[in-house]
Amino acid sequence: MTPAHPRRSRRGRPAAALLTLLALAAALPAAAAPAPPGPAAGRAPAWTSCVRGPDDDAGKRLEATGARCAEVTVPLDHTRPDGPALTLAVARIPATDRAHRIGTLVVNEGGPADPVVDYLPDRRAALGTVGARYDVVGIDPRFAGRNAPLDCGWPTGTYMRSAGTTRADFDRMAAFQRDLAARCHQGPTAALLPHASTRNAARDMDLVRAALGERRISYLGVSYGTYLGEVYAALFPGRLDRVVLDGVHEPHHLAPWPEYGTERVNEEALDDWARWTAAHHARYGLGRTPRQVRATVDAVVTAAAREPLAVGPYRIDRHVMPVLLYAVLGEDTAEADGQIADMMRTLKQAAESGPVEPDPGLAELLPALLTGRDSAYAGSQTAYLCADAPGPRDLQTHWRAVERSRARHPLFGPFVNDTTPCVFWTPPREPPADAPGDLPALLVNATGDPRVPYAEARALHARWPSSRLVTVAHSYRHAVYGLTYANACVNDTVNAYFADGRLPAGDLTCTAARP
């Protein structure tokens, strides 16, 4: 999984990038509460304008693509279909080539709990000419996006922190996580927690399918959205047509906790960024060689551990510093490398000269990360994660993992192995769902994906002999279809499959072009 990122949270995506997504969360409705029993779930949607007010720029952008929006009623508890209900925000960009219409393509952007509806125009654009033959549909998952959120009133925009350097640091972070969990388990949010899960999101998706009058749907899942697609295929076999999974989660590897096992790939992604930054030394001044750039990063990390760095009103300490790097590494924008370089230049100045003002990237990232502005998004996402990949429930397991990883990965090891609120969470009502035995899907993954290691895509491909794997070599991006720096090899392969329904004859390798 990918918690707390700006555009889309990737793996357990601060998940991918942590800026736009978290900014959207600030505009969520005020509180989630189940509605009284309502009309039968799955009733045909009443399509209306997507614009919710004069300041709804995302709604205006949807309307400009021809989209219409609706709300679909689903049960809060799928075991009680006549009980309290929720409404889900749904957007549809209708096929314009009605004579050659293929069907409905449902998109999920990841997260979990990332907004989907607002990004639908981007996905429609990525489809190119084949998009005209689909009704492209986005469904904001329960408690996310334009739906009423599950807001625990957190003082932070993400639970993610590093364990630090000592046992006292680790215990301090465990207390922090315990407090976050306690805030979710009191008040009106407590009754909602058992109903936030990928199983329920898949059940909701099937009710939307029925409401749209479709026997089968095609599906594009990104990052965590790949897991949602796998769960949907397991719960509702025979209801999927063409399936593309981009940035692939293998269900057996979701546990023991969201970030576990990504230390090495994050280090490699940072090394790749260091190579790029060394080539742009004249602009950023962080080092003329990759080794010098990494030495600059290490010096800033050491300074933050010694004394928190003052950036505007914020303090960057040993618990936060790794999160800042993780938040942007692997993001799907052409500007991501420059964002990290600008951030490190600012933090280097703070380490060497004292208090500084944040650069534009940090000015967006820090309030999203270190204040309660985006509490609603953080609470909803964490509820999904604790249902699907809760991990060990004892602190010693986490502490041992932190200590084991520290020697080889001192920056990211204590971060990805640290405790989460799930340690203190109510155990999930249902076990995580597995994937079906086989599925003829198109899988896409970069070899250096820092959110979901490439090995997971290969493992799922081995379990699904009917699938095909598109490998993007020499890339450290997470999820690569339809990105701003577009890989034509990937885009052409995906769009050809969506057009004719025929998987490539064999697996493919595409080569990344560095932005």
C-alpha positions, 0 to 999 in steps of 0.5 A: 500500500502507499500511505500519504502522498500528494498526488496518489499515495502508493505503498504504505503512495506519505503514498505518490506525489504527496502534494496534490492529493493531500491538498485535495483532502483539505476540501473533503466534506466535514464528517462521515456518518452512516445515513438512515436506510435508503433506496435499494443499493445499486439503483440506476444513477441520476446523472447531474453536474459535477460542479459542486460550487463556484470554487470547484475547479476539479468539477469544472475540469470534469465538466469540460471533458463531458463528464457527468456525476452521480451518487450511488447508494451502498450499505455501510455493512454489506452483511446488512443490505437494508441497514444504514447506507453510504453514498459514493461519488461517481463520475462518468465520461461517456464514450463519444464513439457510440457506434464502436463502444466497447464498454465501461472502464473503471479506474482506481488511482490507489492509496488506499483512499485516494480520490479518483473522480477528480483525476478522471480527465487525466486518465481519459487523456492517457487513453488517447483515441481508444478512450472515445470507445469507453465510458470512463468511470471513477468511483471515490472509495467509501470515506474518501475523495468527494465522499464523507470522510472518516476523520479522526481529528489527527494533528498530522497528515500521515502516521508515517514517521521514522523510528529514529536512532535509539530505543527512546526514539522508538518508544516515543514514536510508539506513543505517537502511534498509540495516540493516533489509534485512540483518536480513531477509536473514539467518537463517531469514527469508531463505528465506521472503522470496521467498514473501511476495507478493500473487501468492502470497496470491491463490493461497492464497486460491484454495486456500481457496476450493477447500477450502470447496467453492465454485465462486465467491466474493464478495469485500470488499477494503479498502485493499491488499485491493483490490489483492489482489482485483485480482490474484485476478481476474487470476490466476483469472478467473471465480471471483469473484461480487460484488466490493467494493473500498474505498480503491482501489489502481490497480495501475499506481500501486503503484510506484515506491514505496509512499507516493509521490505522497501528499504533497498529499492528506496535506497536505489531510487535515492542513488538514481536521483543522486546521479541526476542531481550530480549531472545538474550540479550547476543548478543545485550545488549539491555535489559534482558526483553521485557520491558527493550528492549522497554525502550531502544528504547524509550530512543533512540527515545527521544534522536533523538528528542532532538538532531539528532543522527550522524551516519556516514554522516547522521543525524537521527532526530524525523522525520526519527527515526520511519521510520527506524523501520517501514522499517524493521518490518515485513520483510520477511527475517530470519535476520530481527529481528537481523537487527533491533537489530543491528540498535538499538545497533548502534543508542543507541551508538550514543545517549549515546556516540556521532557520530558512523559509521553505521552498515551494515544494516544502511549503506544500509538503510540510503542512500536509505532513505535519499539521492536521489539515489533511487529517480526514484523508490520513484517517480514511487511508489508515483504516483501510491499511489496518484492515488489509495489512495490519502487521504485527501487533507487538512492539518488539517485532517492530523494534527487532525489524528496525534494528536488523535493517539499520546497519544496511539501510540507516536512512530508510530501514528505521522508517519502513519498519517503524510502528504504525497505528495498526499495532493498536487498532481493533483487529479487522472483521475479515481476513485480507482477500487473496487474488484469484488463481489466474487472470489474463491481465496486463501487468505493468511495473518498473524495475526500480519501483520504490513503492512496490518492489518489482519482485511483487509484479513477477510473483503475481505474474507467476501466479497468473500464467495467463497474464502478461508482464510489461517491464520498464527497465532502468526506471525508478518510478512508481506506476508508469502508464499515462504519466506526464513524461509518458513512456510511449512503449507502455502507453501504446501497449496498454492502449492497444490492449484496451482497444482490441482485448488481445494481450501481447503474445509474450512479456515485453520490456520497455526502456525508460526515458529519463525526463 
